[in-house]
Amino acid sequence: MARSPGSALSEPIPILSRAERAHTRLSGEDRLARNEKTLTSGRVSLTLFGVPASFATWLGLATL
């Protein structure tokens, strides 16, 4: 018999103890290493609308 798509959602989620949850957490160093910008990551650019050009220049932002 085939399972219906919603049947996987009805399975109970195991309740973990505090020690089990702590075991799966990352240390501070691991979190920093994961969030560190890599050399291959691209540059992020944002376009702000409604900002006067003189104010953007004063902030040191590039204007279009």
C-alpha positions as CSV (number, residue, x, y, z in Angstrom):
1,M,0.0,0.0,0.0
2,A,1.4,3.4,-1.0
3,R,1.8,6.1,1.6
4,S,-0.1,9.4,1.2
5,P,2.0,12.6,1.0
6,G,0.6,13.8,4.3
7,S,1.4,10.6,6.2
8,A,5.1,11.7,6.8
9,L,3.9,14.7,8.6
10,S,1.8,12.7,11.1
11,E,4.9,10.8,12.4
12,P,5.8,12.1,15.9
13,I,8.9,14.3,16.3
14,P,11.3,12.8,18.8
15,I,11.7,14.9,22.0
16,L,15.3,15.4,22.8
17,S,16.7,16.0,26.2
18,R,18.7,19.1,27.0
19,A,22.0,17.2,26.8
20,E,21.0,15.7,23.4
21,R,20.2,19.2,22.0
22,A,23.4,20.6,23.4
23,H,25.4,17.8,21.8
24,T,24.2,18.9,18.3
25,R,24.9,22.6,18.8
26,L,27.9,24.3,17.2
27,S,30.6,25.9,19.3
28,G,31.3,29.6,19.0
29,E,34.3,28.9,16.9
30,D,32.4,26.6,14.6
31,R,29.6,29.2,14.1
32,L,32.2,31.9,13.3
33,A,33.9,29.6,10.8
34,R,30.6,28.8,9.2
35,N,29.6,32.4,8.9
36,E,33.0,33.6,7.7
37,K,33.1,35.2,4.3
38,T,35.0,33.1,1.8
39,L,37.1,34.3,-1.1
40,T,34.7,32.9,-3.6
41,S,31.7,34.7,-2.2
42,G,30.4,37.5,-4.4
43,R,30.0,41.1,-3.5
44,V,26.6,42.2,-2.2
45,S,25.0,45.3,-3.6
46,L,21.9,47.1,-2.4
47,T,19.9,49.7,-4.2
48,L,18.3,52.3,-1.9
49,F,15.5,54.3,-3.5
50,G,14.6,57.8,-2.2
51,V,18.0,58.6,-0.8
52,P,19.2,62.1,-2.1
53,A,22.4,61.9,-4.0
54,S,24.1,64.4,-1.8
55,F,23.3,62.4,1.3
56,A,24.5,59.2,-0.4
57,T,27.7,60.9,-1.3
58,W,28.1,62.2,2.2
59,L,27.8,58.6,3.5
60,G,30.4,57.4,1.0
61,L,27.9,55.4,-1.1
62,A,28.1,55.0,-4.8
63,T,25.3,56.8,-6.7
64,L,23.8,55.7,-9.9
